[in-house]
Amino acid sequence: MKTSVRAALAGALACGVLTTAIVISRHDGSPESAPPGGPYVALGDSYTAGPEIPDQDGSPAGCDRSDRNYPALVARRLALPATDFRDVSCTGATVADLTSAQSTDRGTNPAQLAALSDRTRLVTLGIGGNDIGFASLVKSCVKSAVLRLALSGLTDGKDASGDAPCRARYVSDGTDEVQRRIEAADRRLAAALADVGRRAPKARVYVVGYPAILPPHTTGCGAEMGLAAGDITYLHDKEQQLNSMLRERAGRAGVGYVDTYTPSVGRDACADRQVRWVEPLVPRAPAASVHPNERGERGMADAVLETLGV
């Protein structure tokens, strides 16, 4: 998702490896006797890259990669040499940027899949949030809430519970525009995963889902996110649908899925600052708005490593 939600939602994404020369990797998603060794290639958007988490590293600078993002943490835990780890994730990336160069405000990121080869043994992919425009969706929902408040004259802090002006904007005559975007992203991801398999036929591949961004309920969330109560629920449900698509697509493609949502429940952007994985609109820790902080990246790395059995 883009900064302020660049990424992202999936999904995308994490994976880990134990250094071993014995394991033969598989694409059917079935358990193996041990995790694969490197080379490891990390693909994805800003939820993978870790914008504004120090220290920012990598080229181009516009991709906003942190040396404490989950791919870097996984690689360290697996004691991979620098030559066996490539992080080509980039803030703002969509599925299209896996196969085409991506322009940023500070340089151009080559097509991410160009980093793969028949030597690659591990791939993680965290993508999809930008394909459904989640960043702009959140901004739009905040603006809708402010406008609704002004028009209704609720200037005395009254609860606007039940209001969902943003949902009303995106859902019309039974058609949910965001759901349609998720379905379109699914089709693009299917082609991308097939391409990953062709380029890295010996690699184990994992699609990484998105951690909890908003709670399923509205209690205590308005101050941090500036959203109408009903839109908090709506956006939460859209992320759930995105993660479900990522999981199902991974299964159909015969690759693994890393669930970062379950371990992050109660650690969303509206949670206490001491436990949350995702920062609110105004970050209180070094991280981009509505993006994982360092704690969140550690949690995502742990989810990857647990999936790998490390």
BELFEN-V865934 format. One record per run of one state. SS is the DSSP state (a for helix, b for strand, c for the rest). FROM is the first residue (numbers start at 0). TO is the last residue. If there is no record, write none. Layout:
[[SS:FROM:TO] [SS:FROM:TO]]
This chain:
[[c:0:0] [b:1:1] [c:2:3] [b:4:5] [c:6:9] [b:10:10] [c:11:38] [b:39:43] [c:44:44] [a:45:48] [c:49:54] [b:55:56] [c:57:59] [a:60:62] [c:63:63] [b:64:65] [c:66:68] [a:69:76] [c:77:80] [a:81:83] [b:84:86] [c:87:93] [a:94:97] [c:98:100] [b:101:103] [c:104:105] [b:106:108] [c:109:110] [a:111:114] [c:115:120] [b:121:126] [c:127:132] [a:133:151] [c:152:163] [a:164:169] [b:170:171] [c:172:173] [b:174:175] [a:176:198] [c:199:202] [b:203:207] [c:208:220] [a:221:224] [c:225:227] [a:228:252] [c:253:254] [b:255:257] [c:258:259] [a:260:263] [c:264:276] [b:277:277] [c:278:290] [b:291:291] [c:292:292] [a:293:307] [c:308:309]]
